[in-house]
Structures are given as structure tokens and as C-alpha cells.
């Protein structure tokens, strides 16, 4: 049985190859386009919503959508905008709750 001896130079070469491969993977991942239009199942997973809740958001006009054929699409930017508009500061919410109790 033959024995392979690994030298410090071999380890250094392996390290360089590994770092180059990781950098390549990361650059490919970052360069990928962000999906702008999402289908209902993707939005439900993203926001952890039931199908009925998502339908209610469509019906009451909270969440804009586009329908092509029978497929409903949601703009990712609309979802982000709505979340930002409805974001609450926990300190102000706490103060409001304390004021209601007194």
C-alpha cells in the first residue's frame, strides 16, 4: 500500500483552490437576479399566511396583485413597502398599551 505525504506546499495550494471556488460561488449567488414577481404560494411561505388570509388581503385592497390567466402575481416591492408602512416601534406600542390600562 502506497503512502501519500502531504507537504505544506500541497496544503497551501489546496487552500488557494478552495478559496477561489468559494469566491466564485459567492459571486454567482450575489449576481443572481432578485425575483420581482411572486406567486401566491411563495407569498404565503414568505409571510407565513394561510390561503384565506392572503385572499382577504387581495379582496380588501391591502396587497396589490396582477392576474394573468388564472395565475396571481404579487410585486415583491409592494410587499416590502406594505411591511415598512405597518412597522411599529415596540416602545411606542408599549406606551400606548400602558396608557390604555390607566
N, CA, C and O of each residue as an XYZ file, in Angstrom:
408
protein
N       0.843     -1.175      0.000
C       0.000      0.000      0.000
C       0.893      1.244      0.000
O       1.805      1.372      0.817
N       0.613      2.145     -0.923
C       1.429      3.344     -1.055
C       0.982      4.400     -0.060
O      -0.204      4.514      0.253
N       1.931      5.163      0.430
C       1.655      6.225      1.378
C       1.836      7.569      0.685
O       2.861      7.809      0.046
N       0.852      8.437      0.809
C       0.939      9.787      0.255
C       1.343     10.743      1.361
O       0.751     10.752      2.440
N       2.337     11.532      1.087
C       2.799     12.512      2.056
C       2.323     13.887      1.597
O       2.562     14.298      0.461
N       1.655     14.577      2.491
C       1.143     15.915      2.186
C       2.119     16.934      2.745
O       2.434     16.942      3.935
N       2.582     17.783      1.864
C       3.551     18.803      2.262
C       2.828     20.117      2.558
O       1.671     20.286      2.170
N       3.494     21.039      3.235
C       2.891     22.363      3.462
C       2.535     23.064      2.153
O       1.557     23.810      2.097
N       3.318     22.831      1.106
C       3.020     23.436     -0.194
C       1.721     22.876     -0.773
O       0.936     23.602     -1.383
N       1.504     21.567     -0.570
C       0.255     20.947     -1.029
C      -0.947     21.563     -0.306
O      -1.973     21.854     -0.920
N      -0.801     21.753      0.986
C      -1.888     22.354      1.766
C      -2.154     23.790      1.329
O      -3.306     24.214      1.240
N      -1.092     24.533      1.057
C      -1.247     25.916      0.604
C      -1.954     25.959     -0.750
O      -2.829     26.799     -0.963
N      -1.586     25.068     -1.661
C      -2.224     25.023     -2.983
C      -3.703     24.657     -2.839
O      -4.558     25.224     -3.520
N      -3.995     23.707     -1.950
C      -5.391     23.324     -1.715
C      -6.185     24.491     -1.145
O      -7.329     24.722     -1.535
N      -5.582     25.217     -0.230
C      -6.237     26.382      0.374
C      -6.585     27.421     -0.688
O      -7.692     27.960     -0.696
N      -5.642     27.700     -1.580
C      -5.874     28.686     -2.636
C      -7.013     28.230     -3.545
O      -7.895     29.023     -3.875
N      -7.001     26.958     -3.953
C      -8.068     26.423     -4.810
C      -9.428     26.513     -4.115
O     -10.427     26.888     -4.730
N      -9.451     26.170     -2.843
C     -10.701     26.195     -2.092
C     -11.245     27.612     -1.965
O     -12.442     27.831     -2.151
N     -10.393     28.564     -1.654
C     -10.828     29.962     -1.538
C     -11.334     30.498     -2.874
O     -12.325     31.226     -2.913
N     -10.664     30.145     -3.966
C     -11.120     30.580     -5.289
C     -12.495     30.003     -5.609
O     -13.350     30.696     -6.162
N     -12.707     28.740     -5.264
C     -14.004     28.107     -5.521
C     -15.104     28.769     -4.693
O     -16.209     28.986     -5.191
N     -14.811     29.089     -3.443
C     -15.797     29.747     -2.575
C     -16.124     31.136     -3.102
O     -17.292     31.524     -3.150
N     -15.103     31.887     -3.496
C     -15.334     33.231     -4.050
C     -16.185     33.169     -5.309
O     -17.057     34.012     -5.516
N     -15.934     32.179     -6.145
C     -16.708     32.018     -7.380
C     -18.177     31.737     -7.061
O     -19.071     32.324     -7.670
N     -18.421     30.841     -6.108
C     -19.798     30.525     -5.718
C     -20.510     31.737     -5.131
O     -21.673     31.990     -5.445
N     -19.820     32.482     -4.285
C     -20.432     33.664     -3.678
C     -20.736     34.736     -4.710
O     -21.776     35.390     -4.631
N     -19.852     34.926     -5.671
C     -20.105     35.947     -6.692
C     -21.269     35.545     -7.587
O     -22.036     36.407     -8.017
N     -21.418     34.265     -7.874
C     -22.556     33.795     -8.671
C     -23.853     33.981     -7.903
O     -24.875     34.354     -8.477
N     -23.809     33.724     -6.623
C     -25.009     33.848     -5.794
C     -25.450     35.303     -5.697
O     -26.643     35.590     -5.795
N     -24.515     36.221     -5.509
C     -24.838     37.633     -5.371
C     -25.263     38.236     -6.698
O     -26.060     39.174     -6.721
N     -24.748     37.718     -7.796
C     -25.059     38.274     -9.106
C     -26.439     37.846     -9.591
O     -26.969     38.428    -10.537
N     -27.026     36.836     -8.957
C     -28.330     36.344     -9.385
C     -29.406     37.394     -9.191
O     -29.393     38.122     -8.198
N     -30.339     37.482    -10.129
C     -31.391     38.493    -10.021
C     -32.386     38.160     -8.908
O     -32.679     36.994     -8.644
N     -32.892     39.199     -8.272
C     -33.928     39.028     -7.263
C     -35.243     38.851     -8.004
O     -35.568     39.617     -8.912
N     -35.988     37.845     -7.610
C     -37.257     37.589     -8.279
C     -38.249     38.662     -7.862
O     -38.583     38.787     -6.683
N     -38.717     39.433     -8.830
C     -39.595     40.552     -8.517
C     -41.037     40.109     -8.334
O     -41.706     40.570     -7.408
N     -41.528     39.234     -9.186
C     -42.928     38.823     -9.139
C     -43.041     37.458     -8.488
O     -42.384     36.503     -8.903
N     -43.876     37.374     -7.468
C     -44.054     36.143     -6.710
C     -45.466     35.615     -6.896
O     -46.419     36.384     -7.021
N     -45.588     34.292     -6.912
C     -46.904     33.656     -6.980
C     -47.440     33.486     -5.556
O     -46.708     33.635     -4.578
N     -48.718     33.174     -5.466
C     -49.381     33.063     -4.158
C     -48.671     32.122     -3.189
O     -48.462     32.502     -2.037
N     -48.291     30.908     -3.601
C     -47.615     30.025     -2.635
C     -46.311     30.613     -2.097
O     -45.967     30.405     -0.933
N     -45.590     31.341     -2.939
C     -44.338     31.957     -2.490
C     -44.612     33.057     -1.468
O     -43.890     33.183     -0.479
N     -45.649     33.848     -1.707
C     -46.001     34.924     -0.774
C     -46.490     34.330      0.542
O     -46.159     34.833      1.616
N     -47.274     33.265      0.459
C     -47.772     32.629      1.689
C     -46.618     32.097      2.530
O     -46.619     32.246      3.752
N     -45.633     31.478      1.882
C     -44.462     30.982      2.624
C     -43.645     32.137      3.191
O     -43.193     32.085      4.335
N     -43.459     33.173      2.390
C     -42.659     34.327      2.802
C     -43.248     35.008      4.034
O     -42.518     35.376      4.955
N     -44.570     35.176      4.049
C     -45.237     35.898      5.135
C     -45.907     34.982      6.153
O     -46.492     35.450      7.129
N     -45.819     33.674      5.921
C     -46.446     32.689      6.805
C     -47.950     32.948      6.931
O     -48.480     33.072      8.035
N     -48.623     33.027      5.785
C     -50.056     33.305      5.733
C     -50.822     32.088      5.246
O     -50.298     31.268      4.492
N     -52.052     31.983      5.680
C     -52.934     30.953      5.141
C     -53.472     31.434      3.798
O     -53.432     32.631      3.511
N     -53.976     30.517      2.970
C     -54.564     30.943      1.693
C     -55.706     31.937      1.883
O     -55.842     32.881      1.105
N     -56.520     31.733      2.904
C     -57.644     32.636      3.156
C     -57.204     34.037      3.552
O     -57.801     35.024      3.124
N     -56.168     34.124      4.363
C     -55.662     35.439      4.770
C     -55.097     36.187      3.575
O     -55.317     37.389      3.431
N     -54.371     35.482      2.721
C     -53.830     36.124      1.523
C     -54.963     36.604      0.620
O     -54.886     37.686      0.038
N     -56.003     35.802      0.508
C     -57.160     36.207     -0.297
C     -57.819     37.449      0.303
O     -58.209     38.354     -0.435
N     -57.948     37.504      1.611
C     -58.530     38.682      2.260
C     -57.691     39.936      2.006
O     -58.243     41.018      1.806
N     -56.380     39.800      2.011
C     -55.509     40.944      1.724
C     -55.716     41.441      0.292
O     -55.619     42.639      0.026
N     -56.000     40.522     -0.620
C     -56.306     40.920     -2.003
C     -57.659     41.602     -2.073
O     -57.794     42.664     -2.681
N     -58.657     40.998     -1.455
C     -60.033     41.496     -1.540
C     -60.154     42.893     -0.947
O     -60.793     43.763     -1.538
N     -59.543     43.117      0.223
C     -59.701     44.427      0.866
C     -58.716     45.473      0.339
O     -58.689     46.601      0.830
N     -57.907     45.102     -0.659
C     -57.025     46.064     -1.307
C     -55.726     46.336     -0.578
O     -54.984     47.242     -0.957
N     -55.436     45.569      0.460
C     -54.197     45.773      1.205
C     -52.978     45.402      0.372
O     -51.960     46.094      0.397
N     -53.092     44.306     -0.362
C     -51.962     43.804     -1.136
C     -52.297     43.825     -2.623
O     -53.109     43.022     -3.083
N     -51.683     44.734     -3.381
C     -51.939     44.789     -4.823
C     -51.456     43.509     -5.513
O     -50.522     42.856     -5.048
N     -52.100     43.166     -6.617
C     -51.721     41.966     -7.354
C     -52.035     42.146     -8.827
O     -52.777     43.047     -9.220
N     -51.457     41.275     -9.627
C     -51.755     41.209    -11.056
C     -52.181     39.786    -11.357
O     -51.647     38.834    -10.787
N     -53.138     39.645    -12.250
C     -53.618     38.319    -12.605
C     -53.452     38.120    -14.102
O     -53.941     38.914    -14.905
N     -52.767     37.067    -14.460
C     -52.583     36.704    -15.863
C     -53.117     35.292    -16.018
O     -52.597     34.345    -15.428
N     -54.162     35.168    -16.820
C     -54.825     33.876    -16.897
C     -55.409     33.574    -15.533
O     -56.159     34.380    -14.982
N     -55.074     32.433    -14.991
C     -55.550     32.093    -13.661
C     -54.486     32.244    -12.592
O     -54.694     31.839    -11.449
N     -53.350     32.821    -12.948
C     -52.229     32.920    -12.011
C     -52.149     34.331    -11.445
O     -52.164     35.315    -12.185
N     -52.063     34.412    -10.118
C     -51.973     35.702     -9.432
C     -50.514     35.959     -9.074
O     -49.832     35.092     -8.527
N     -50.047     37.168     -9.392
C     -48.674     37.573     -9.109
C     -48.676     38.779     -8.180
O     -49.544     39.648     -8.265
N     -47.682     38.814     -7.288
C     -47.508     39.919     -6.348
C     -46.123     40.511     -6.561
O     -45.149     39.782     -6.746
N     -46.042     41.824     -6.533
C     -44.770     42.520     -6.689
C     -44.047     42.513     -5.342
O     -44.595     42.963     -4.336
N     -42.824     42.005     -5.330
C     -42.043     41.926     -4.101
C     -41.866     43.304     -3.464
O     -41.869     43.430     -2.239
N     -41.713     44.325     -4.288
C     -41.545     45.685     -3.766
C     -42.808     46.159     -3.046
O     -42.712     46.882     -2.055
N     -43.988     45.766     -3.527
C     -45.239     46.108     -2.839
C     -45.281     45.465     -1.458
O     -45.700     46.091     -0.485
N     -44.845     44.219     -1.383
C     -44.842     43.508     -0.098
C     -43.905     44.215      0.879
O     -44.268     44.446      2.033
N     -42.700     44.558      0.421
C     -41.757     45.269      1.292
C     -42.317     46.615      1.739
O     -42.187     46.986      2.906
N     -42.936     47.345      0.818
C     -43.485     48.665      1.133
C     -44.577     48.548      2.195
O     -44.604     49.327      3.148
N     -45.464     47.589      2.034
C     -46.560     47.407      2.993
C     -46.011     47.045      4.370
O     -46.495     47.549      5.384
N     -45.012     46.180      4.411
C     -44.415     45.819      5.698
C     -43.766     47.030      6.360
O     -43.885     47.211      7.572
N     -43.087     47.853      5.581
C     -42.463     49.057      6.138
C     -43.513     50.047      6.643
O     -43.339     50.651      7.701
N     -44.596     50.211      5.891
C     -45.650     51.148      6.301
C     -46.308     50.721      7.602
O     -46.728     51.567      8.391
N     -46.401     49.428      7.830
C     -47.101     48.920      9.006
C     -46.158     48.552     10.152
O     -46.590     48.004     11.166
N     -44.884     48.851      9.987
C     -43.910     48.541     11.029
C     -44.178     49.420     12.241
O     -44.423     50.619     12.113
N     -44.129     48.812     13.407
C     -44.407     49.541     14.644
C     -43.188     49.523     15.536
O     -42.454     48.537     15.599
N     -42.990     50.618     16.214
C     -41.920     50.721     17.190
C     -42.415     50.071     18.472
O     -43.483     50.432     18.967
N     -41.667     49.126     19.019
C     -42.127     48.415     20.208
C     -42.273     49.338     21.407
O     -43.152     49.119     22.240
N     -41.438     50.361     21.518
C     -41.548     51.287     22.646
C     -42.844     52.084     22.568
O     -43.522     52.258     23.581
N     -43.198     52.573     21.377
C     -44.432     53.349     21.262
C     -45.647     52.455     21.463
O     -46.651     52.896     22.021
N     -45.570     51.203     21.016
C     -46.678     50.278     21.231
C     -46.840     49.991     22.714
O     -47.960     49.901     23.216
N     -45.725     49.848     23.411
C     -45.765     49.598     24.843
C     -46.377     50.791     25.569
O     -47.195     50.606     26.470
N     -46.006     51.985     25.202
C     -46.540     53.187     25.829
C     -48.046     53.294     25.589
O     -48.793     53.641     26.504
N     -48.496     53.002     24.374
C     -49.927     53.053     24.074
C     -50.689     52.051     24.927
O     -51.762     52.363     25.443
N     -50.134     50.832     25.080
C     -50.795     49.817     25.895
C     -50.852     50.237     27.357
O     -51.854     49.995     28.029
N     -49.791     50.863     27.859
C     -49.783     51.313     29.243
C     -50.798     52.429     29.448
O     -51.453     52.479     30.489
N     -50.939     53.325     28.476
C     -51.897     54.421     28.592
C     -53.332     53.904     28.597
O     -54.192     54.457     29.283
N     -53.584     52.862     27.846
C     -54.942     52.313     27.786
C     -55.358     51.705     29.119
O     -56.534     51.738     29.484
N     -54.388     51.148     29.847
C     -54.703     50.482     31.111
C     -55.024     51.469     32.226
O     -55.732     51.122     33.171
N     -54.517     52.686     32.131
C     -54.713     53.638     33.235
C     -55.980     54.423     33.090
O     -56.286     55.263     33.936
